[in-house]
Structure formats: C-alpha cells, structure tokens
Amino acid sequence: IEVVQPGSLNTGGSLTLSVNFVTAALSAKFVSVGAYDGWLLETSDGSLEAASSNSTDSTLIVGNTPNGRSYRSFLSFVTPLPDKAVIISAVITLKMSSITNPTPFDTYAGVTVDIRKLYYGSSIKLQLADFNASSSLKSAGTIGEPATPTSPYVGALLATAFPYINKTGTTQFKLRFPGDDIGNDLYDTVKFYSGDASTVSFRPTLVVKYYMP
C-alpha cells in the first residue's frame, strides 16, 4: 500500500490502517427423524413411569389427561456439524396439529425442552424408560405460544445447551410441561406434528447457526 500526495515528492509521515473482520454465520437445518421420535404417557399421576408409547404417530403430545397423567414427547435429530464449528444459536420449530380448550398455555408459560447428547436411555429408539431418563441438560429452552394458532411454535435453546448438540451423530430432546397437572379434570394437551407427518413442511426442525474460527 502506497500513499502519496499528487504532484508532490514529499515523503515521510505515518499511516494507520485499521481492518475489521466479520465472521459470516453458517446455518444448518435438521429435520426430526420420525422413526425415533414419539410420545410417552405416564402410568399414573406423579408416577414418572410410562405406561404406553407411540413412535409411529404423525403427532407428538405434550400435556395432561383428566386423571393427571402426563404426556411427554421426544424429538430426534441427526446433527452433523464441522468439528471446529462454534455454535451461536439453535432453534426448534414445531407445527401445531391441535390444542385443547382451555389451552394448557393458560397455565404454563411454555413447553420445557430438555436435551440429551446422543440419545435418551439405552437405545436411540423410543422406550418406556425414556419418560424419566436423565437429560444432559434440563430446561435447555422453552417453546412458547405464538401470537396466532397457525403460526410456528418456536423455541431457542440456551447457550448452555450448545455443548450437548452432537456434532457427530444424534441429538434428542424431551418436550414436557413443567410441574404437575393443572387439576381441572380435563384434557390439557397440545399436539405437534412429528417427523412422521406426511407433509414434510410440518415436521419439526432444528436450525443451528455457527461460525468457523
């Protein structure tokens, strides 16, 4: 780089050059694997054990039955990322299939999202024991109610959850409402389309943004 004054032979002086670099964010979109997601229904109120499961339904269920049994649902994503990728955001998006009236969101601020690196329990496949299986991080994010029922249900993961996104394989999520049942002797559930939904655009997605250092 040469700096001169036109028509002058003068030399000397100093030049300060400042350069700012902005790292462009990359994005990876993953779609839930229907064969490994699904819902579990609790045996009895507060038992924290599952009595039944469904991994082939086109919907996932979160909420409570009239007798206080809880539904918990599971999402499974294959999340390959570069080894040196630095994750800066991760967002789960769901499409609602149906919701009860009154809505469980009248009581709960949102659906709690737990994360498990690799998979819950002893197998990638949904099992009854997954209902209360340990998570890599509980309360890793919250999926709130959108402004309109037809809008996507979106939940951003906390930064503390990023280390548990598996860059070489499977990452699973548990969806639940926090606390006990509402106690109104009604169904309080929301159904989201699963990875088995026939309409591809309805299937759950996980969008991870990252940069390469």
C-alpha positions as a Python dict, from the first residue, in 0.01 Angstrom:
ca = {
    (1, 'I'): (0, 0, 0),
    (2, 'E'): (150, 333, -110),
    (3, 'V'): (9, 672, -11),
    (4, 'V'): (126, 983, -199),
    (5, 'Q'): (13, 1340, -245),
    (6, 'P'): (-45, 1413, -616),
    (7, 'G'): (222, 1646, -759),
    (8, 'S'): (439, 1626, -451),
    (9, 'L'): (769, 1449, -388),
    (10, 'N'): (742, 1488, -13),
    (11, 'T'): (800, 1174, 187),
    (12, 'G'): (758, 1084, 550),
    (13, 'G'): (466, 1086, 790),
    (14, 'S'): (272, 791, 925),
    (15, 'L'): (-28, 593, 817),
    (16, 'T'): (-263, 396, 1042),
    (17, 'L'): (-468, 123, 877),
    (18, 'S'): (-746, -48, 1072),
    (19, 'V'): (-918, -361, 943),
    (20, 'N'): (-1226, -521, 1099),
    (21, 'F'): (-1322, -877, 1018),
    (22, 'V'): (-1680, -1002, 1044),
    (23, 'T'): (-1720, -1378, 1053),
    (24, 'A'): (-2012, -1489, 840),
    (25, 'A'): (-2256, -1718, 1018),
    (26, 'L'): (-2335, -2052, 858),
    (27, 'S'): (-2666, -2232, 904),
    (28, 'A'): (-2761, -2600, 917),
    (29, 'K'): (-3123, -2719, 917),
    (30, 'F'): (-3209, -3064, 1053),
    (31, 'V'): (-3547, -3240, 1029),
    (32, 'S'): (-3676, -3470, 1302),
    (33, 'V'): (-3630, -3843, 1233),
    (34, 'G'): (-3977, -3993, 1256),
    (35, 'A'): (-3855, -4343, 1332),
    (36, 'Y'): (-3705, -4228, 1661),
    (37, 'D'): (-3940, -3957, 1786),
    (38, 'G'): (-4279, -4006, 1952),
    (39, 'W'): (-4476, -3966, 2274),
    (40, 'L'): (-4500, -4145, 2611),
    (41, 'L'): (-4797, -4149, 2851),
    (42, 'E'): (-4744, -4173, 3226),
    (43, 'T'): (-4877, -4475, 3417),
    (44, 'S'): (-5047, -4269, 3689),
    (45, 'D'): (-5040, -3917, 3825),
    (46, 'G'): (-4690, -3845, 3954),
    (47, 'S'): (-4551, -4194, 3891),
    (48, 'L'): (-4285, -4067, 3646),
    (49, 'E'): (-4313, -4402, 3470),
    (50, 'A'): (-4463, -4456, 3127),
    (51, 'A'): (-4746, -4698, 3055),
    (52, 'S'): (-4766, -4661, 2678),
    (53, 'S'): (-4574, -4520, 2386),
    (54, 'N'): (-4617, -4433, 2020),
    (55, 'S'): (-4331, -4375, 1780),
    (56, 'T'): (-4529, -4401, 1454),
    (57, 'D'): (-4800, -4139, 1507),
    (58, 'S'): (-4795, -3829, 1291),
    (59, 'T'): (-4831, -3614, 1604),
    (60, 'L'): (-4648, -3560, 1931),
    (61, 'I'): (-4846, -3496, 2251),
    (62, 'V'): (-4749, -3276, 2546),
    (63, 'G'): (-4978, -3216, 2844),
    (64, 'N'): (-5207, -3397, 3087),
    (65, 'T'): (-5509, -3629, 3091),
    (66, 'P'): (-5815, -3567, 3313),
    (67, 'N'): (-5675, -3807, 3576),
    (68, 'G'): (-5343, -3623, 3590),
    (69, 'R'): (-5125, -3849, 3376),
    (70, 'S'): (-4862, -3661, 3177),
    (71, 'Y'): (-4768, -3688, 2813),
    (72, 'R'): (-4405, -3629, 2721),
    (73, 'S'): (-4275, -3623, 2366),
    (74, 'F'): (-3933, -3679, 2215),
    (75, 'L'): (-3758, -3535, 1912),
    (76, 'S'): (-3461, -3699, 1746),
    (77, 'F'): (-3226, -3520, 1508),
    (78, 'V'): (-2910, -3629, 1331),
    (79, 'T'): (-2691, -3321, 1372),
    (80, 'P'): (-2360, -3349, 1182),
    (81, 'L'): (-2153, -3031, 1211),
    (82, 'P'): (-1787, -2946, 1148),
    (83, 'D'): (-1572, -3044, 1444),
    (84, 'K'): (-1449, -2688, 1495),
    (85, 'A'): (-1789, -2524, 1448),
    (86, 'V'): (-1871, -2267, 1715),
    (87, 'I'): (-2247, -2269, 1768),
    (88, 'I'): (-2407, -1929, 1817),
    (89, 'S'): (-2778, -2022, 1814),
    (90, 'A'): (-3008, -2323, 1794),
    (91, 'V'): (-3383, -2302, 1740),
    (92, 'I'): (-3652, -2570, 1742),
    (93, 'T'): (-3963, -2506, 1532),
    (94, 'L'): (-4286, -2706, 1559),
    (95, 'K'): (-4615, -2701, 1374),
    (96, 'M'): (-4923, -2739, 1592),
    (97, 'S'): (-5179, -3003, 1492),
    (98, 'S'): (-5443, -2941, 1762),
    (99, 'I'): (-5480, -2794, 2108),
    (100, 'T'): (-5741, -2832, 2381),
    (101, 'N'): (-5972, -2558, 2504),
    (102, 'P'): (-5881, -2418, 2751),
    (103, 'T'): (-5525, -2422, 2627),
    (104, 'P'): (-5252, -2550, 2862),
    (105, 'F'): (-5064, -2230, 2780),
    (106, 'D'): (-5316, -2050, 3003),
    (107, 'T'): (-5137, -2221, 3293),
    (108, 'Y'): (-4786, -2285, 3163),
    (109, 'A'): (-4557, -2022, 3013),
    (110, 'G'): (-4439, -2273, 2755),
    (111, 'V'): (-4322, -2622, 2676),
    (112, 'T'): (-4000, -2707, 2856),
    (113, 'V'): (-3726, -2853, 2635),
    (114, 'D'): (-3463, -3088, 2779),
    (115, 'I'): (-3163, -3202, 2572),
    (116, 'R'): (-2970, -3527, 2558),
    (117, 'K'): (-2645, -3569, 2367),
    (118, 'L'): (-2667, -3891, 2164),
    (119, 'Y'): (-2999, -4033, 2293),
    (120, 'Y'): (-3216, -4099, 2598),
    (121, 'G'): (-3188, -4428, 2782),
    (122, 'S'): (-3014, -4730, 2637),
    (123, 'S'): (-3129, -4704, 2275),
    (124, 'I'): (-3188, -4447, 2006),
    (125, 'K'): (-3539, -4592, 1972),
    (126, 'L'): (-3818, -4462, 2194),
    (127, 'Q'): (-3860, -4672, 2511),
    (128, 'L'): (-4092, -4652, 2811),
    (129, 'A'): (-3795, -4586, 3039),
    (130, 'D'): (-3719, -4265, 2847),
    (131, 'F'): (-4006, -4092, 3029),
    (132, 'N'): (-3785, -4017, 3329),
    (133, 'A'): (-3444, -4087, 3174),
    (134, 'S'): (-3176, -3834, 3260),
    (135, 'S'): (-3101, -3541, 3032),
    (136, 'S'): (-2765, -3387, 2951),
    (137, 'L'): (-2930, -3057, 3043),
    (138, 'K'): (-3281, -2999, 3178),
    (139, 'S'): (-3470, -2681, 3088),
    (140, 'A'): (-3242, -2618, 2790),
    (141, 'G'): (-3508, -2398, 2632),
    (142, 'T'): (-3877, -2308, 2620),
    (143, 'I'): (-4122, -2327, 2332),
    (144, 'G'): (-4376, -2052, 2376),
    (145, 'E'): (-4723, -1998, 2234),
    (146, 'P'): (-4720, -1790, 1913),
    (147, 'A'): (-4937, -1486, 1853),
    (148, 'T'): (-5171, -1685, 1627),
    (149, 'P'): (-5252, -2059, 1645),
    (150, 'T'): (-5146, -2116, 1285),
    (151, 'S'): (-4800, -1966, 1339),
    (152, 'P'): (-4499, -2189, 1412),
    (153, 'Y'): (-4418, -2273, 1772),
    (154, 'V'): (-4057, -2166, 1820),
    (155, 'G'): (-3808, -2221, 2100),
    (156, 'A'): (-3448, -2101, 2116),
    (157, 'L'): (-3205, -2312, 2316),
    (158, 'L'): (-2994, -2154, 2587),
    (159, 'A'): (-2623, -2116, 2518),
    (160, 'T'): (-2558, -2367, 2796),
    (161, 'A'): (-2723, -2630, 2575),
    (162, 'F'): (-2487, -2583, 2280),
    (163, 'P'): (-2218, -2825, 2407),
    (164, 'Y'): (-2479, -3102, 2405),
    (165, 'I'): (-2561, -3070, 2036),
    (166, 'N'): (-2388, -3378, 1900),
    (167, 'K'): (-2168, -3281, 1604),
    (168, 'T'): (-2109, -3642, 1505),
    (169, 'G'): (-2446, -3809, 1548),
    (170, 'T'): (-2781, -3789, 1721),
    (171, 'T'): (-2921, -3519, 1948),
    (172, 'Q'): (-3254, -3583, 2122),
    (173, 'F'): (-3497, -3354, 2301),
    (174, 'K'): (-3767, -3418, 2560),
    (175, 'L'): (-4076, -3196, 2550),
    (176, 'R'): (-4282, -3155, 2867),
    (177, 'F'): (-4485, -2909, 3067),
    (178, 'P'): (-4319, -2821, 3398),
    (179, 'G'): (-4470, -2921, 3728),
    (180, 'D'): (-4776, -3133, 3799),
    (181, 'D'): (-5108, -3148, 3616),
    (182, 'I'): (-5341, -2849, 3613),
    (183, 'G'): (-5607, -3038, 3812),
    (184, 'N'): (-5915, -2928, 3616),
    (185, 'D'): (-6030, -3283, 3525),
    (186, 'L'): (-5994, -3203, 3156),
    (187, 'Y'): (-5752, -3289, 2882),
    (188, 'D'): (-5487, -3017, 2871),
    (189, 'T'): (-5276, -3108, 2571),
    (190, 'V'): (-5113, -2968, 2264),
    (191, 'K'): (-5032, -3186, 1965),
    (192, 'F'): (-4746, -3105, 1730),
    (193, 'Y'): (-4672, -3274, 1401),
    (194, 'S'): (-4394, -3530, 1430),
    (195, 'G'): (-4122, -3649, 1196),
    (196, 'D'): (-4379, -3898, 1062),
    (197, 'A'): (-4607, -3621, 931),
    (198, 'S'): (-4695, -3681, 566),
    (199, 'T'): (-4647, -3312, 487),
    (200, 'V'): (-4271, -3258, 502),
    (201, 'S'): (-4301, -2888, 584),
    (202, 'F'): (-4496, -2977, 901),
    (203, 'R'): (-4215, -3187, 1050),
    (204, 'P'): (-4012, -3049, 1344),
    (205, 'T'): (-3688, -2875, 1259),
    (206, 'L'): (-3373, -2773, 1441),
    (207, 'V'): (-3179, -2483, 1288),
    (208, 'V'): (-2824, -2439, 1414),
    (209, 'K'): (-2621, -2130, 1331),
    (210, 'Y'): (-2245, -2140, 1374),
    (211, 'Y'): (-1917, -1998, 1255),
    (212, 'M'): (-1578, -2145, 1180),
    (213, 'P'): (-1292, -1987, 1378),
}
